[in-house]
Amino acid sequence: MPVSHPSSPRTALICGPYQSGKSTLFEALLAETGAHSRHGDALTLADSSPEARAHAMSTELNVATAEYLGETWTFIDAPGSIELMQEAAGAFDVADIAVVVMDPDAEKARALAGWLKALDAAGVPHMIFINKFDKPNLSLRALMQAFQSASAHPLVLREIPIRDGDRITGHVDLVSERAFHWEEGAHSSLISLPETVADREAQARTEMLESLADFDDGLLEKLLEDVEPGKSEVYENMSRDLAENLVVPVFFGSACDGHGILRLMKALRHDAPDISVTAARLGVEEDGQLRLKVFKTQHAGHTGKVSLARILTGTLAAGEPVAGARPSGMNRVFGGKLSHIGTARAGDVVALTKLDDVKTGDLATSDGREPAGTAPATPLYGLAIRATRRGDDVKLPEALRKLQDEDPALTAEIDEATGQHVLRGQGDGHLRLALERLKNRFGLKVEATTPRVAYRETIRKPVTKKYRHKKQSGGHGEFGEVEIKLSPRARGEGFLFTESIHGGVVPKQYHPAVEAGIRDAMQTGPMGNPVVDVAVELTDGKHHSVDSSEMAFRKAGAQAMREALAEAAPVMLEPINAVRIAVPDEHIAAIQKIVTSRRGQIFGLEAKDGWDGWEEVVAQIPAAEMHDLITEIRSVTQGAGSYSCTFDHLQELTPKEAERVRAAE
């Protein structure tokens, strides 16, 4: 596989768990290029939206393009909240390399696992940057052991710390074997290798070379023969193994104080693959034709729709068509600032304005587009919403459409079972951000409540009921008489209508009307819920040659059904979901308690395929107990756990539970 070519514009994704300092590193790297000025630890470029400011965290991608030593670099800073991981997923497709930012805390290794698994699934080469590494009494060895448990690939340490007592004052590069002293407010200074770290450096360098030798027989042979490999050979091995996703290099430093940033930028410049590698990863062949990948959509006030995209192959000039339409503008992005450009080539990240038909995830050419090949994250949390001001209910659907355009992890639909407008996403925080955007950007005030559960009703015993509908008000009257036999059916068998009419007492043309009336009555049973799993047989009746009609028999069928249901020992049914909860194995006991506290039933434990040290709790949980399940799972697993669920069956509620539900409604 080829490695980087300095002439190709490249893109680095900055990602990782919440509060690890990603946005600070994003701005520190831009400062290193000279494109941005730092003002202490304050963020002046990233997280400028009202929602990000209000929550003091990234709520969407931050994107900036800059020049560094004659090369074009785009940095993408992804939110760290697990609820906003869909934002990062869009950037996975266009990143040449990812820098996963971590706190120097071994307890957060589980949070790292989700990010590394996602990057592996997308095939994105990645390295780890341990941030805030200027704290006292840090054990790099302990961190490496903990973080290795989260990675499917060997972590390869690229440097070791130089210490002065319990403080870290610099680092030694294990490839070049040069030592650097960290300076306040300036680049690190080159120093002689301290004798106090010489032995540790030799041991760590041997471990690094042994890791690389696992993928290079020539290097392995040299190590076995005690032949020192050349530094250029080590660099070449590191770049190749990183590009092929065989190893994960590990760096450390402090984004806030600027320590280790130049070393990281040099590693990115030397080791990041170029656009040809990324295009090949996406299955795009180089044939000179324009192909670009849309990784983010924004609706920016008067600017209109903005599609952030990376050109994978070919070139694009301002005014040329994309997906059969001409964008109104082509721009370079630097935070919230768009700057017009005339041409773009393979590797460039551009902002195309007013491409109405193009969506996030699309692979576009000059005259067409292919939709995203992967589905967005499955919703885990929902809120029923309604506009609180008169007239806003007309504006709400369009505003929601734009939010979904920007964030594919959001869904908004009318729940057919309850009639509510339900907004769904990855958690309470995710949906609260959506509600804030509705208010801040669209001026819509929305009330949000817990969605209603789609309860159902059925019966326990058979009943035969006769009903005559008769109405005379001058002229033709209404007449229809029916006798029906109502019987329970097994759970899940649905509704069945049959007839055993003899002698034409109810003419055949009226049988569909009787069935329609029965279905009308089933929409709302004695307890106020739709009725399921019953059989109705039309057994007898009467008609009138003049006054009988379809409407008369429909009314007769409906009333006969209502009276029969009330006498057939009606019971309430609640939906039960089949649930699989995936968590690190040390949290299994806590998850079992959560399931049982929610009236759930556990059926077993299964190892999570491809996730060492993880298990899935296989269970069934009532839908009424699912609303904030993901919140509690994340609370006890440091954000690492998740679940999937599908509807399984309807189950009879106890009289006490049914009474509680009816009282709550």
GIPE-V555957 format. One record per helix or strand of 3 or more residues. SS is the DSSP state (H for helix, E for strand). FROM is the first residue (numbers start at 1). TO is the last residue. If there is no record, write none. Layout:
# GIPE-V555957
[[SS | FROM | TO] [SS | FROM | TO]]
This chain:
# GIPE-V555957
[[E | 10 | 15] [H | 22 | 33] [H | 50 | 55] [E | 62 | 68] [E | 71 | 77] [H | 82 | 92] [E | 97 | 102] [H | 106 | 122] [E | 126 | 130] [H | 140 | 148] [E | 154 | 157] [E | 159 | 164] [E | 167 | 173] [E | 179 | 183] [E | 186 | 191] [H | 195 | 213] [H | 217 | 224] [H | 231 | 243] [E | 247 | 252] [H | 261 | 271] [H | 275 | 281] [E | 291 | 299] [H | 301 | 303] [E | 305 | 313] [E | 315 | 317] [E | 329 | 334] [E | 337 | 340] [E | 343 | 345] [E | 349 | 353] [E | 381 | 387] [H | 392 | 406] [E | 411 | 414] [E | 421 | 425] [H | 428 | 442] [E | 446 | 449] [E | 456 | 459] [E | 463 | 471] [E | 478 | 488] [E | 496 | 499] [H | 508 | 522] [E | 534 | 542] [H | 550 | 567] [E | 570 | 584] [H | 585 | 597] [E | 601 | 607] [E | 614 | 622] [H | 623 | 625] [H | 629 | 636] [E | 642 | 652] [H | 655 | 664]]
